[in-house]
Amino acid sequence: MDLEAVPTRFACSLLNLAAERGYEHHSILNIAGIAFNPLNKRSPGYQATISAMQYSKLYQQVMSLVQDEAFGLVLGKNLTAGAFRMMCYCLISCENLGNAIKRACEFFRTFYDADAQIYLDTRKDSAIVGYGSVKKGFAGLPVDVADIYGLSIWHRFFCWLVGSNIELKEVRFAGQAPVGKARVSKYQQLFGCPVYYGQLRDEFVFDTRYLSYPLVHNERTLKDFLRAAPYPLMVMSGSRDDGSLVARVRAMIGHDFSQGFPSFERITAALNMSAPTLRRRLKKEGTTFQQLKDECRRDAAMAYLGNSELSINAVAALMGFTDPSAFHRCFKKWTAMTPGEYRVNERESHS
């Protein structure tokens, strides 16, 4: 299950940010494809949730208007818009996930109050990551959808950093269990592990072996990630896997090829693996490095074409094509449609 439904009140915080800077919300909502006013619950057609794509388009517009790359998520009160962005740049050079989480903890501990801070605790073979004060655990209130959303996004962000799914042992929430078996089952399916309520804090638990996983991204791929965030995390598969090599290589290839592809040598060095070993292991998983590059390029092109603000020629440039006609030929070979036909088809399917 993906985080494809986002609480409408998250959109309100973005619209309020735009309003503070003097921007009206009608054109912003129109481009995002939101047909009602999130700021008014009595607005015709009002809905309690919007899609991940709608939220991401709204987010990207507002951040562009206010000239700040933020994450647009509820991570605690009194957080400034650019906090997540700056934290990302502080930790992207870390050697492994464990060091990255420690640096993130230090960042929030330095600048924000207790409710906004995250922490890392290790006990035997388990690593525990969470946030929030102990006081909330005694309030007796039901778990809020923002709590579910926030913790899941942190988990997915760590998965993105290492290019592999981090299988969770259990998840704990300070709030009480939601009403209804369907919702309880839904949350357990989201995390793929037992979920407990009425605990001291919001936190998730995973095996300490993941802490030694190297980060597979750099400042260039991070900038690309922030440009599209939070959509990549919201639609990231939450299914269990074994940390496949294919997933990690795909993450390192990325989806912005305007500066070319990362070399095979660079990837083998990042994985601390010899070239023959990497080729052999990719073959065992049924693919090759060239095939992965082609698939990443195809998937990225399809994703970028979903952004109506990018011209087809701009998408071609992001894919590393200096000749737009060559991009058209390749895209039609990949999908049996031209880029223009694909864009029209996507627009009609969403509407």
N, C-alpha and C positions, 0 to 999 in steps of 0.2 A: 504494500500500500504506500502511495506517495502522498506528500503534503500538497495535494492539488487544490484543496479548499482552504482559503486564508480568511480569518475573521475580518469582517468589514471594518471593525474599529481600528485595525492596523492601518487601513487606508486612510482613516481619519487623521491619524498622527502625521502622515505625509502631507495631506492636504492642509492641515493647520500650519505645518512648516512652510509650505509655499505661501500661504496667506500672510504669515508673518513677514515675508519678504516682498509682499505687495502683488502677488500673482493670484488671479481669479481661477476658479477650479473647473469651469465649464469646458474649456478647450482641452484641459488636461484629462478630464474624465472621458471626453469623446475619443481622444487618441488611444486611451487605455482600453476602450471598448466597454466602459462601465455605463450602463443606461439609466442609472439612478444616482441620487445624491447621497453618498455615504454619511454625510454630516447631518442628515435629517432622516430619522427613522420613519417619518410619515411620508417620505418622498414616494411618488408612484413607482411601483416595481421594486421597492427596497428589499434587499436580501441580506441575510445575516452573514453570508460568506461571499467571496469572489474567487475566481480561479487564480492559480499560481501565475499564469501568463498575464492576466489582467493586473495583478499586484505588481509583477516585475516591470511591466510597461509603465505603470504609475510611478513606481520607485525610480526608474531610470530617468523619466521626465523631470521629476521634482529635484533629483540630485543634480541634473544638468542645469536646471534653472538656478539653484542656489550655489552652484559651482563647488560642490563638495561630494566626495565619494564616501558614502556611509553605507551601513548595512541595512538600515531600515527595520531592525528587529527589536523586540522588547527584551532587553538584557538586564533591566533593572532601572530604577528611577535615577534621574539626574545624569543620564548619559548624554554626552554631546554627540552630534551627528557624525563626526568623523572618527569616533573612538575605535570602531572595529577596523576601519581602514588602516589607521596608524598601528594598531596592534599587529595586523597582518604583516606589515612591513618590518616590524620589530622581530618577528619570529620566523620569517620565511627562510632565513639563512641558517637556521638551526640544523644540527646534524641529524637529529631523529625526532620522533613524535614526543618522546618523554621530555626532551629539552624544550620543544616548542610549547608544550602545555605549561611547563614551569615558567617560561617567559611570559606566556599569556596571563598566568596567575599573578606574576610580579607586576605586569602592566596595570591590571585592574586594581591590585592592592595599593599601588602607588597613587592612583588618580581618583578612585571611587569608594563610596561607602560600602558597608558590609553586604547589603542586599544585592549589589551589583558585582561583587567579587566572585571569581571562580577559584576552585582549589583542586589540588591533586593529592590523593592519599594512597599509599601502597601498603597492602597487608598480605603477606605471604605471596601468593601468585595472582592476586587481584589488584587492579588499579581502580580507584574511585574518583570520578570527576563530577563536580556539582557546584551549585551556588545557592545563595539565599541564607537568611539568618535562621537560627534555631527557633526564634519566637514564632515564626509562621507555623511550625510543626504542632504548636499547641492551640492554634486558633480554631480548629474544628471545622473549617470551611471546606467545601468540596473542591477538588482539583479544577483549575481553570484551564480552558483550551490554550491560553497563552503560555501556561506552564508546560503543557505537552509540546506545543509548537517549539518553544525556546530550547528545551532540552534536546529534542530531536535534531534541531538545526545544529547545535553544538556537536552532536555525535557525527552528523553528516559532514560537517566542516573538517573534523579530524580525519574522517575517511577520505575526503578530497585531498588533504595534505599528503597522505601516504599512498594515494592512488589505489586503495584497496578497502573492501568492507571490513569494519571492525565488529566482530561478532560480540554482542552484549550478553553478559551472564544474567543480569537483572537490572531493573530500573525502579527507583524509589521516588515517591512524591510526598511532599509535606501535606498536601491537601487530601481530603477524604475521597474515597472512591466515588466516581460519578454515578448518577442514578441510571439504572437500566443495564441489563446484561449485554445488549448490543454494543453500547459505548465502551464498556469494560473490555469486551472482546476486540473491539476496534483498536483500542490503544495497545493491547498486548500484541496484536498483529503488526502494528506500526513498528514496534521495537524488536519483534521477533524473539521475545524472552519474557519471563515472568515479570509482572509489574505489581509493585506493592504501594499501598497508600497509608496515610497517617504516619509517615516517617518524620524524622527531624528536618530533613532538607530534600531538595530536588537533586537527584544524582543518578548516574549510571555506572555500572561496574563491568569491567572487561579484563581479559587476561593481560598480565604484565608483559608478555612477549611482544605485544604490539608497540610498547614504548620504545623498543629498539628499532622499529621500522624507520628507514630513512625517508626524509621528505622528498617528494618527486617533482616539486615545483620551484620556480625561481621568480625574480621580480617581474620578468616579462609575462609569464603565464599568470602570475598573481594579478597584474594589472588587467589582463584580459578577463580573469575571473570576476574581479570587482566591477568591471563594466557591465557584466551580465547578471550579477548577483541581485537578489538571492535565488533566482530561478534555477540555476544549476543544482543547488542543494535541495530545493523543494521537489524536484522531479527525479532526483537520484534514487536509484533502486535501493530499497531497504532490505532486500532479500539476503539471506545468508549465503556466503560463499567461502572458499578456502584461501582467499587472498591470491587469486590467480595471477600469474605473471602477465597474462594478456591485459588484465585490467590495469596493472601498474604501468605497463609500457604505453597503453593508450593514454593514460593520465599524463605521462611525460611528453608524449607527442603533442597533446593539447589540441586547440582548435583555432589558433590564429597563425596562419602560415605566410603572412605578408613578408616576414623576414626569413622564410625558408623553413625546412624541417630540421629538428634536432638530429644530429648525426648518429649513426649506429654506434660509433665509438663513445660518444658522450653518454648514451643510454647504458652501454655496458659498464662504463666507469661509475655511473650513478648507482647501478645495481650491484656493483662490486662483483662482476661476473665476466668471464672471458667471452669473446665473440662466438667461438664454437659452442660453448655451453648455452648461450642465449639462443642461438639458432636451433640447437637440438631441443631445448625446452619449449620454444615456440612451436616447433614442428609437432611435438608431443601433444600440445594443446590445439593442434589442427590449423595452424596459421603460419604466416611468415611476417617479417618486419615490413616488407613492401605492401603486403595485403593489409596490415594494420594501418599503414600510412594512408592508403587509398580509402579505407573505411572511415578513418578519422576525418579526412578531407570531405568525404561525401556527407557524413553526419553533421559536420560543422556548417557546410554550405546550406543544408536543409534548415538548420536551426537559425542561421543568419537571415535566410530568406523569409523567415517568419516575422522578422522585424521590418515593418513597412517603412520605417524611417531610413533604412539603408537602400540605396539604389542597387540594381543588379550589378552594375559595374563596380560599385564599392565592395560588394560581396566577392566578386571575382578577384579584386585586389587583395582582400583579406585571405583568400584561398591561395594567393601567390601567383595568380595568372596575370601576366603583363598584357596579354591579348584576350579581351572579353569573349571573342568568338571561340577561342580554345576552351574557355570555361563552359560556354554553352554546349559545345560538343561533348565534353567530359560529363557534364551534369546529365545530359540526355542519355548517355551511355549508362550512367549509374541508376537513373530512375525512370527511363523511357519517357521523360517529359523535359521540356525546356525549362529554364529557371522561371520564365514568365508564366508558363502554364502551371508550374508547381505552386507559385505564389498565389495565383488566382484560385487554384484548387484548395489551398490551405485557408484562404480568406473565406471561401464559401462554406467549408466544413465547420469553421469556428462560428460563423454567423448562423 
